[in-house]
Amino acid sequence: MPRLPLTVTILTRNERHNIADCIASVNAIATQIVVLDNASTDGTADIARAQGAEVHITPDWPGFGPQKNRALSHATQPWVLSLDADERVTPALAADIAAAIAQGTHTGYRMPRLSQFLGHWVRHCGWYPDYVLRLFRREAGRFSDNLVHERVIVDGEIGTLAHHLLHYSYTEARQVEDKVQRYARAGAKEMALRGKRVSPLKPWINGGWAFVRTYVLRRGFLDGTTGAAIAHMNARSAFLKYALLRRGDV
């Protein structure tokens, strides 16, 4: 497959275990690969350079939305594909991307994402098919300024690709707790910036609701013990976010 008029952007921080495979999954189709690294200490930047990526390093962390817009500012190609370091583009999805760019009938494209949790593919819990908008015309798209749970904002029509983006998330228990802490703190900070205040019961209510929504309403129970673990993770993250906000620990 010839290289496409496509820039792939990837954010990293200590992703040496992921970055080579992520870049390898798009090396054959991308004209430019931009890695924006947040001062990694594990050699991530060197690995990315060795794989042919254009690496930029920032010492600060402004949040996911602003950081992704920083990466976008380095893009030179007409189309952009935004990836996380733990995501992989399959050959089938690469073919979808090539066809979409060749046709150019839409300004942006979303794709279904299939995720792993501690080695198990997750088909429920609200995780699947988990459509994510990642491919868009550079001049017509940008990321929201959210510190966490950012999204692509596109001026134009959105199409849908058929094949999965693979997401190798949470490969070990330590990553689960790290991400709970990081996302809860970012969410609490975002609410604090909006001046939001919460009652003493709010952390418990939201934590309980997160568990019920994931395990029951989104049929996490069909994923067995994996579904229960994800529901517990979501409950803990929701509880902690509101607890941190209430304590002013942001």
C-alpha positions, -999 to +999 in steps of 0.1 A: +000+000+000+015+034-010+020+060+018-010+083+022-012+121+026-016+113+063+000+125+096-004+101+125-001+118+159+007+099+191+010+112+227+035+094+250+048+093+285+069+063+295+054+041+267+085+021+258+065-011+260+039+002+234+054+028+211+073+006+187+043-016+179+020+014+176+043+031+151+048-002+132+011-005+127+010+027+106+045+030+092+035+016+059+007+041+053+016+074+070+038+100+053+044+117+087+043+102+123+044+128+151+052+116+186+047+143+213+064+130+244+058+143+279+093+140+293+095+102+293+123+087+314+122+052+299+137+058+264+103+062+247+115+091+226+146+072+214+125+042+204+101+064+185+130+081+166+145+047+158+111+037+143+112+068+120+089+091+140+093+128+143+096+134+181+088+165+200+092+168+238+072+189+262+082+192+299+047+202+311+013+185+309-016+208+301-042+180+298-052+156+270-071+180+248-045+208+248-016+183+244-033+167+214-038+201+198+000+207+204+007+174+185-018+185+158+002+217+153+031+197+140+010+179+114+019+187+077-004+163+058-039+170+046-053+141+068-046+133+105-051+101+124-048+105+162-037+074+181-029+065+216+003+046+222-016+014+232-036+013+200-029-006+168-042-001+133-049-035+117-042-041+079-080-042+074-085-008+091-055+006+071-073-004+039-104+014+052-084+045+059-068+045+025-102+041+008-117+069+029-089+093+021-091+084-016-128+090-018-128+121+005-166+121+008-165+131+045-145+155+066-139+130+095-143+093+101-151+074+132-141+037+137-151+009+161-126+002+188-121-032+204-103-031+238-085-055+261-087-055+299-059-075+315-056-097+285-093-102+278-112-087+249-143-068+262-176-069+243-198-052+268-195-028+298-201+001+273-167-006+258-178-021+225-181-011+197-169+022+213-169+043+181-141+069+182-136+098+158-098+097+150-094+104+112-101+139+099-090+166+075-063+186+093-077+220+083-112+212+095-106+195+128-092+201+163-095+187+198-117+200+225-098+216+254-110+190+280-083+180+304-096+144+301-122+127+278-113+151+250-129+147+216-123+157+180-144+186+168-148+185+130-164+211+108-182+188+083-198+154+078-187+123+097-184+089+081-179+055+097-152+029+089-159-008+092-129-024+108-117-023+144-090-002+160-074-025+185-068-011+220-044-029+243-053-011+275-047-022+311-021-049+305-014-052+343-031-043+376-007-015+383-019+003+352-055+001+363-048+019+396-025+044+379-052+054+353-079+055+380-058+080+399-048+101+369-082+103+354-100+110+387-075+138+395-079+153+360-117+151+363-117+167+397-095+195+385-117+202+355-148+204+377-129+227+401-121+250+373-158+252+365-165+261+401-185+229+407-193+220+444-205+186+457-224+173+487-209+147+511-230+120+495-220+128+459-189+105+458-209+075+471-239+082+448-218+086+417-195+056+425-225+033+431-242+045+399-210+039+379-209+003+391-246-003+383-244+014+349-214-006+339-223-040+353-261-041+349-273-015+323-243-020+300-244-058+306-209-060+320-220-092+337-218-109+303-180-104+304-178-124+337-151-115+361-136-091+336-169-072+336-170-071+374-134-057+375-142-030+350-174-020+369-153-018+401-127+003+383-153+027+370-169+030+405-136+037+421-127+063+395-161+081+399-159+080+437-124+093+438-130+121+414-158+136+435-140+128+468-109+147+455-131+177+445-148+178+478-115+177+497-101+204+474-072+180+466-068+190+429 
